[in-house]
Amino acid sequence: MRDLPRDIDADVVIEISRLLDDAAHTVTVAIHGLVKHIRDVTQTRLSDQAIEELIVEMASTRGLSMIFEKPAA
């Protein structure tokens, strides 16, 4: 795993970890859905892209399948 940036938000990392552990019982992880959920439950200055990168890295480490499609506008 890479070194985390100085401005990383530990609450975001913990929430992602919790969600991915729960998602291990599903078929795939919807990346954009998780970013939205993280935004809803935490207050962070991380960009959506930074959150997405953390989710992808943490999900790939767990060997989880991922969906990258954005929901319809």
Secondary structure as the mmCIF struct_conf table of DSSP 4:
data_model
#
loop_
_struct_conf.conf_type_id
_struct_conf.id
_struct_conf.beg_label_comp_id
_struct_conf.beg_label_asym_id
_struct_conf.beg_label_seq_id
_struct_conf.end_label_comp_id
_struct_conf.end_label_asym_id
_struct_conf.end_label_seq_id
HELX_LH_PP_P HELX_LH_PP_P1 ARG A 2 PRO A 5
TURN_TY1_P TURN_TY1_P1 ARG A 6 ASP A 7
HELX_RH_AL_P HELX_RH_AL_P1 ALA A 10 ALA A 23
TURN_TY1_P TURN_TY1_P2 ALA A 24 HIS A 25
BEND BEND1 THR A 26 VAL A 27
STRN STRN1 VAL A 29 ALA A 30
HELX_RH_AL_P HELX_RH_AL_P2 ILE A 31 VAL A 41
HELX_RH_AL_P HELX_RH_AL_P3 ASP A 48 THR A 61
TURN_TY1_P TURN_TY1_P3 ARG A 62 GLY A 63
STRN STRN2 MET A 66 ILE A 67
HELX_LH_PP_P HELX_LH_PP_P2 GLU A 69 ALA A 72
#
